[in-house]
Amino acid sequence: MSAPRSAGLRRDTDLLAALATPEARAAGLGVSRLAALTGRETSQVSRALAALEYEGLVERDDRSRRYALGWRLYALAAGTAEARLVRSAGPALVALAARTGENAHLCRLHGLRVATLLTAEPGQGAPRARFDVDDIPAATTSTGRVLLAEREGAAARAVGADPEVLAAVRAAGHAVVDGEFDPALAGAAAPVRGFHGGIVAALTVSGPAARLRPHLAAHAAATVAVAADLSVSMGA
C-alpha cells in the first residue's frame, strides 16, 4: 500500500525540517534561504511561513527577519511518548556505550526504515540527538529485526522479512548480525518495551565486524540487560 500524501503538508514539513538543521539553529533562516533549500518560490515560502507563524510552529525575529522553530512545536514534541523515551534512554545509552566500548544507539521504525534518534559514544558523556534514517532494508539489520520481531507470517513477508528469522529473534530476545548487509559491519540489538508490553524501540551496539565479532555474544547480553532496565522505566 502506498503511503498517504498531502502536498501541502509535505511542503510545510520540508520547511520545518530545514529549520531544524544546524545552520538554522545557529541564527535562523531567511525566506530566500528557505526557498533555496526547499526548491520553492520565495512568495510561496513567505505565505507558508506566515501561516506556520500564526499557528506557533515557527517564530520570526523582527530585526533579522529570520525564522526559527516555534514554541508550539516544542510543546507538542515534549508531550510525545517518543520524547519521554529519548529522555529516559540517555543514561541507558551512556551506560551501554561504557559497558561495551562501542557506540550505542536508540532506534525506532520510520515507516519501514530504521531511524536513529540518539547515539552515545564511549567516554563522550551526554548522548547526541539525531534523526538519521537508514536506506538499508530494516529486515537485514539487527535493529530492524528487533523492531519487526512481532510480525509473523504474511505480515513479516510484506515488509521483506523472513518469518523464521523473526521468530528466532522473538525466542532469543535479541538479534545479532555479522556482515549480513555489509561484510565490514556487525551489531547486536534488543527490544525496548512500553507500558502496553509492545516493542517501542531498540537499543543497538554496532561497529566494525573485525572488532565486534569476538565480543558479539557479550555485547548482545549487555544490550538485552540495559534494554530490559529501560523497558521497566517506560512502564513495561
Secondary structure, DSSP 4 states (H G I P E B T S, - for coil): -PPP--HHHHHHHHHHHHHTSHHHHHH-B-HHHHHHHHT--HHHHHHHHHHHHHTTSEEE-TTT--EEE-HHHHHHHHTSHHHHHHHHHHHHHHHHHHHHSSEEEEEEEETTEEEEEEEE-TT--S-EEEEEE--S-GGGSHHHHHHTTT--HHHHHHTT--HHHHHHHHHHTSEEEESSS-TTEEEEEEEEE-TTSSEEEEEEEEEEHHHHGGGHHHHHHHHHHHHHHHHHHTT-
